[in-house]
Amino acid sequence: MAVSISAVVLLGIVVFVLLRGGSVRLGPALACAGFGFFLASTGAAPFITDAISTVTGWISSI
């Protein structure tokens, strides 16, 4: 649970900085957010969650 919240906050900050810096426009950012939202309801969601958990496990063991 804590990893999920941290990832959401971190990714939110990254998106905000990219929007403010002009690297990404609002339209593509919203399209990516919508894609992620709908991707979470597919069969790929457990695989993505497992992959993120594995990577965070590797990082925490360093």
TIRO-2110 file (N, C-alpha, C; in Angstrom, 1 decimal):
// TIRO-2110
0.8, -1.2, 0.0, N, 1, A
0.0, 0.0, 0.0, CA, 1, A
0.9, 1.3, 0.0, C, 1, A
1.9, 1.3, 0.9, N, 2, A
2.7, 2.5, 0.9, CA, 2, A
3.5, 2.7, -0.4, C, 2, A
3.9, 1.6, -1.0, N, 3, A
4.6, 1.7, -2.3, CA, 3, A
3.7, 2.3, -3.4, C, 3, A
2.5, 1.9, -3.4, N, 4, A
1.5, 2.4, -4.4, CA, 4, A
1.3, 3.9, -4.2, C, 4, A
1.1, 4.3, -3.0, N, 5, A
0.9, 5.7, -2.7, CA, 5, A
2.1, 6.6, -3.1, C, 5, A
3.3, 6.0, -2.8, N, 6, A
4.5, 6.8, -3.1, CA, 6, A
4.7, 6.9, -4.6, C, 6, A
4.4, 5.8, -5.3, N, 7, A
4.6, 5.8, -6.8, CA, 7, A
3.6, 6.8, -7.4, C, 7, A
2.4, 6.9, -6.9, N, 8, A
1.4, 7.8, -7.4, CA, 8, A
1.9, 9.2, -7.2, C, 8, A
2.3, 9.5, -6.0, N, 9, A
2.8, 10.9, -5.6, CA, 9, A
4.0, 11.2, -6.5, C, 9, A
5.0, 10.3, -6.6, N, 10, A
6.2, 10.6, -7.4, CA, 10, A
5.8, 10.8, -8.9, C, 10, A
5.0, 10.0, -9.4, N, 11, A
4.6, 10.2, -10.8, CA, 11, A
3.8, 11.4, -11.1, C, 11, A
3.0, 11.8, -10.1, N, 12, A
2.2, 13.0, -10.2, CA, 12, A
3.1, 14.2, -10.2, C, 12, A
4.2, 14.2, -9.4, N, 13, A
5.1, 15.3, -9.3, CA, 13, A
5.9, 15.4, -10.7, C, 13, A
6.2, 14.2, -11.2, N, 14, A
7.0, 14.2, -12.5, CA, 14, A
6.1, 14.8, -13.6, C, 14, A
4.8, 14.4, -13.6, N, 15, A
3.9, 14.9, -14.7, CA, 15, A
3.7, 16.4, -14.5, C, 15, A
3.6, 16.9, -13.3, N, 16, A
3.4, 18.3, -13.0, CA, 16, A
4.6, 19.1, -13.5, C, 16, A
5.8, 18.6, -13.2, N, 17, A
7.0, 19.3, -13.6, CA, 17, A
7.1, 19.3, -15.2, C, 17, A
6.8, 18.2, -15.8, N, 18, A
6.8, 18.2, -17.3, CA, 18, A
5.8, 19.1, -17.9, C, 18, A
4.7, 19.2, -17.3, N, 19, A
3.6, 20.1, -17.8, CA, 19, A
4.1, 21.6, -17.6, C, 19, A
4.6, 21.9, -16.4, N, 20, A
5.1, 23.3, -16.2, CA, 20, A
6.3, 23.7, -17.0, C, 20, A
7.1, 22.7, -17.3, N, 21, A
8.3, 23.0, -18.1, CA, 21, A
8.1, 23.0, -19.6, C, 21, A
6.9, 22.7, -20.0, N, 22, A
6.5, 22.7, -21.4, CA, 22, A
7.0, 21.5, -22.2, C, 22, A
7.5, 20.5, -21.5, N, 23, A
8.0, 19.3, -22.2, CA, 23, A
6.8, 18.5, -22.7, C, 23, A
5.7, 18.5, -22.0, N, 24, A
4.5, 17.7, -22.3, CA, 24, A
3.3, 18.7, -22.3, C, 24, A
2.4, 18.6, -23.3, N, 25, A
1.2, 19.4, -23.3, CA, 25, A
0.1, 18.7, -22.5, C, 25, A
-0.9, 19.4, -22.2, N, 26, A
-2.0, 18.9, -21.4, CA, 26, A
-2.7, 17.7, -22.1, C, 26, A
-3.0, 17.8, -23.4, N, 27, A
-3.7, 16.8, -24.1, CA, 27, A
-3.0, 15.4, -24.1, C, 27, A
-1.7, 15.3, -24.4, N, 28, A
-1.0, 14.1, -24.3, CA, 28, A
-0.9, 13.5, -22.9, C, 28, A
-0.8, 14.4, -21.9, N, 29, A
-0.7, 14.0, -20.5, CA, 29, A
-2.1, 13.4, -20.1, C, 29, A
-3.2, 14.0, -20.5, N, 30, A
-4.5, 13.4, -20.2, CA, 30, A
-4.7, 12.1, -20.9, C, 30, A
-4.2, 12.0, -22.2, N, 31, A
-4.3, 10.7, -22.9, CA, 31, A
-3.6, 9.6, -22.2, C, 31, A
-2.4, 9.9, -21.7, N, 32, A
-1.6, 8.9, -21.0, CA, 32, A
-2.3, 8.5, -19.7, C, 32, A
-2.8, 9.5, -19.0, N, 33, A
-3.5, 9.2, -17.7, CA, 33, A
-4.7, 8.3, -18.0, C, 33, A
-5.5, 8.6, -19.0, N, 34, A
-6.6, 7.8, -19.4, CA, 34, A
-6.2, 6.4, -19.8, C, 34, A
-5.1, 6.3, -20.5, N, 35, A
-4.6, 5.0, -20.9, CA, 35, A
-4.2, 4.2, -19.7, C, 35, A
-3.6, 4.8, -18.7, N, 36, A
-3.2, 4.1, -17.5, CA, 36, A
-4.4, 3.7, -16.7, C, 36, A
-5.4, 4.5, -16.6, N, 37, A
-6.6, 4.2, -15.9, CA, 37, A
-7.3, 3.0, -16.5, C, 37, A
-7.5, 3.0, -17.8, N, 38, A
-8.1, 1.8, -18.4, CA, 38, A
-7.3, 0.6, -18.5, C, 38, A
-5.9, 0.8, -18.5, N, 39, A
-5.0, -0.4, -18.5, CA, 39, A
-5.1, -1.1, -17.1, C, 39, A
-5.4, -0.3, -16.1, N, 40, A
-5.5, -0.9, -14.7, CA, 40, A
-6.7, -1.9, -14.6, C, 40, A
-7.7, -1.8, -15.5, N, 41, A
-8.8, -2.7, -15.4, CA, 41, A
-8.7, -3.9, -16.4, C, 41, A
-7.6, -4.1, -17.0, N, 42, A
-7.4, -5.2, -17.9, CA, 42, A
-6.7, -6.3, -17.2, C, 42, A
-6.4, -7.4, -17.9, N, 43, A
-5.7, -8.5, -17.4, CA, 43, A
-4.2, -8.3, -17.2, C, 43, A
-3.7, -7.2, -17.8, N, 44, A
-2.3, -6.9, -17.6, CA, 44, A
-2.0, -6.2, -16.3, C, 44, A
-3.0, -5.8, -15.5, N, 45, A
-2.8, -5.1, -14.3, CA, 45, A
-2.0, -5.9, -13.3, C, 45, A
-2.3, -7.2, -13.0, N, 46, A
-1.5, -8.0, -12.1, CA, 46, A
0.0, -8.1, -12.5, C, 46, A
0.2, -8.3, -13.8, N, 47, A
1.6, -8.4, -14.2, CA, 47, A
2.4, -7.1, -14.0, C, 47, A
1.7, -6.0, -14.3, N, 48, A
2.4, -4.7, -14.0, CA, 48, A
2.6, -4.5, -12.6, C, 48, A
1.7, -4.8, -11.7, N, 49, A
1.8, -4.7, -10.3, CA, 49, A
3.0, -5.5, -9.8, C, 49, A
3.0, -6.8, -10.2, N, 50, A
4.1, -7.7, -9.8, CA, 50, A
5.5, -7.1, -10.3, C, 50, A
5.5, -6.6, -11.5, N, 51, A
6.8, -6.1, -12.0, CA, 51, A
7.3, -4.9, -11.2, C, 51, A
6.3, -4.0, -10.8, N, 52, A
6.7, -2.8, -10.0, CA, 52, A
7.1, -3.3, -8.6, C, 52, A
6.5, -4.3, -8.1, N, 53, A
6.9, -4.8, -6.8, CA, 53, A
8.3, -5.4, -6.8, C, 53, A
8.6, -6.1, -7.9, N, 54, A
9.9, -6.7, -8.0, CA, 54, A
11.0, -5.6, -8.1, C, 54, A
10.7, -4.6, -8.9, N, 55, A
11.7, -3.5, -9.1, CA, 55, A
11.9, -2.8, -7.8, C, 55, A
10.8, -2.5, -7.1, N, 56, A
11.0, -1.8, -5.8, CA, 56, A
11.7, -2.7, -4.8, C, 56, A
11.5, -4.0, -4.8, N, 57, A
12.2, -4.9, -4.0, CA, 57, A
13.7, -4.9, -4.3, C, 57, A
14.1, -4.8, -5.6, N, 58, A
15.5, -4.8, -5.9, CA, 58, A
16.1, -3.5, -5.4, C, 58, A
15.4, -2.4, -5.6, N, 59, A
15.9, -1.1, -5.2, CA, 59, A
16.1, -1.0, -3.7, C, 59, A
15.1, -1.6, -2.9, N, 60, A
15.2, -1.5, -1.5, CA, 60, A
16.3, -2.4, -0.9, C, 60, A
16.7, -3.5, -1.7, N, 61, A
17.8, -4.3, -1.3, CA, 61, A
19.2, -3.8, -1.5, C, 61, A
19.3, -2.7, -2.3, N, 62, A
20.6, -2.1, -2.6, CA, 62, A
21.1, -1.3, -1.4, C, 62, A
END
